[in-house]
């Protein structure tokens, strides 16, 4: 499991934890959402070093695992220059969305904070995917 896999699946884990937390403890949910989204952003910054210094122009953090035998479907992700910055941008926007939801005029519930992780779960696998349409 590479750092890219961790960044892809951490929003899913945070989403599930928020759904399990008691809905009455809004401050705990709010704080957990901010801490989790900020941690995911900081972890995603670790993707920069190996790409930037070791192998610019090549795929890094590559994972190719057979998922279904027939038809041949693989979980195949890797980072290149464009997808790297799209992943980092998405991880940066998630804590910003959580902070904006803290404004007093916004309704706050566990649904509000759990859905902050949904765009990350939907976009992360598509950016580093290496075999879309093949």
C-alpha positions as CSV (number, residue, x, y, z in Angstrom):
1,X,0.0,0.0,0.0
2,X,1.5,3.3,-1.1
3,X,1.0,6.8,0.2
4,X,-1.4,7.4,-2.7
5,X,-3.6,4.6,-1.6
6,X,-3.7,6.1,1.9
7,X,-4.7,9.5,0.5
8,X,-7.4,7.9,-1.6
9,X,-9.0,5.8,1.2
10,X,-8.7,8.2,4.2
11,X,-11.7,10.3,3.2
12,X,-13.8,7.2,3.1
13,X,-12.7,6.2,6.6
14,X,-13.3,9.8,7.9
15,X,-16.7,9.8,6.3
16,X,-17.7,6.5,8.0
17,X,-16.4,7.7,11.4
18,X,-18.5,10.8,11.2
19,X,-21.6,8.7,10.4
20,X,-21.0,6.6,13.5
21,X,-20.4,9.6,15.9
22,X,-23.5,10.6,17.9
23,X,-25.4,13.4,16.2
24,X,-25.9,15.3,19.4
25,X,-22.1,15.9,19.8
26,X,-21.8,18.6,17.1
27,X,-18.6,20.0,18.5
28,X,-16.9,16.6,18.3
29,X,-18.1,16.1,14.8
30,X,-17.0,19.6,13.8
31,X,-13.5,19.2,15.3
32,X,-13.0,15.7,14.0
33,X,-13.9,16.9,10.5
34,X,-11.4,19.7,10.6
35,X,-8.7,17.6,12.1
36,X,-9.3,14.7,9.6
37,X,-9.4,17.0,6.5
38,X,-6.3,18.9,7.6
39,X,-4.5,15.6,8.3
40,X,-5.4,14.3,4.8
41,X,-4.1,17.5,3.3
42,X,-0.8,17.3,5.2
43,X,-0.4,13.6,4.2
44,X,-1.1,14.4,0.6
45,X,1.8,16.9,0.7
46,X,4.0,13.9,1.1
47,X,3.3,13.0,-2.5
48,X,5.3,16.0,-3.7
49,X,8.8,14.9,-2.6
50,X,9.2,11.6,-4.4
51,X,7.6,12.9,-7.5
52,X,9.4,16.2,-7.6
53,X,12.9,15.1,-6.8
54,X,13.2,11.5,-7.9
55,X,11.2,11.0,-11.1
56,X,9.5,14.0,-12.7
57,X,7.7,13.0,-15.9
58,X,7.1,9.5,-14.7
59,X,4.4,7.7,-12.7
60,X,5.1,7.4,-9.0
61,X,3.2,5.6,-6.2
62,X,2.0,3.1,-8.7
63,X,-0.4,0.3,-7.5
64,X,-1.7,-2.3,-9.9
65,X,-3.8,-4.9,-8.2
66,X,-6.1,-7.4,-10.1
67,X,-9.6,-6.8,-8.9
68,X,-11.9,-9.0,-11.1
69,X,-10.5,-11.7,-13.3
70,X,-13.1,-11.7,-16.1
71,X,-13.3,-9.1,-17.5
72,X,-9.8,-8.1,-16.5
73,X,-10.4,-5.2,-14.1
74,X,-7.6,-3.8,-12.1
75,X,-7.2,-1.2,-9.4
76,X,-4.4,0.7,-11.1
77,X,-3.5,4.1,-9.8
78,X,-0.3,6.2,-10.1
79,X,0.6,9.9,-9.8
80,X,1.9,12.1,-12.6
81,X,2.4,15.8,-12.7
82,X,-1.1,16.9,-13.5
83,X,-2.9,14.4,-11.2
84,X,-0.5,15.2,-8.3
85,X,-1.7,18.8,-8.2
86,X,-5.3,17.9,-8.7
87,X,-5.2,15.6,-5.7
88,X,-3.4,18.2,-3.6
89,X,-5.9,20.9,-4.6
90,X,-8.8,18.7,-3.6
91,X,-7.2,17.9,-0.3
92,X,-6.7,21.6,0.3
93,X,-10.3,22.5,-0.5
94,X,-11.8,20.0,1.9
95,X,-10.6,21.7,5.2
96,X,-11.6,25.1,3.6
97,X,-15.2,23.7,3.1
98,X,-15.3,22.4,6.6
99,X,-14.2,25.8,8.0
100,X,-16.8,27.7,5.9
101,X,-19.5,25.4,7.3
102,X,-18.6,26.8,10.8
103,X,-20.1,30.1,10.0
104,X,-23.2,30.9,12.2
105,X,-25.5,31.3,9.3
106,X,-25.0,27.7,8.1
107,X,-26.9,24.7,9.4
108,X,-24.6,22.3,11.2
109,X,-25.2,18.6,11.4
110,X,-23.2,15.4,11.0
111,X,-24.6,15.3,7.4
112,X,-22.9,18.6,6.7
113,X,-19.5,17.4,7.8
114,X,-19.8,13.9,6.4
115,X,-20.7,15.2,2.9
116,X,-17.5,17.4,3.0
117,X,-15.6,14.2,2.4
118,X,-17.8,12.9,-0.5
119,X,-16.2,15.0,-3.3
120,X,-12.8,13.8,-2.1
121,X,-13.9,10.2,-2.2
122,X,-15.4,10.7,-5.7
123,X,-12.5,12.6,-7.3
124,X,-9.4,11.0,-5.7
125,X,-9.7,7.7,-7.6
126,X,-10.3,9.4,-10.9
127,X,-7.3,11.7,-10.9
128,X,-4.6,9.1,-10.4
129,X,-6.4,6.3,-12.4
130,X,-4.1,5.1,-15.2
131,X,-6.5,2.9,-17.2
132,X,-9.7,4.8,-17.7
133,X,-11.4,3.5,-20.8
134,X,-9.0,0.6,-21.5
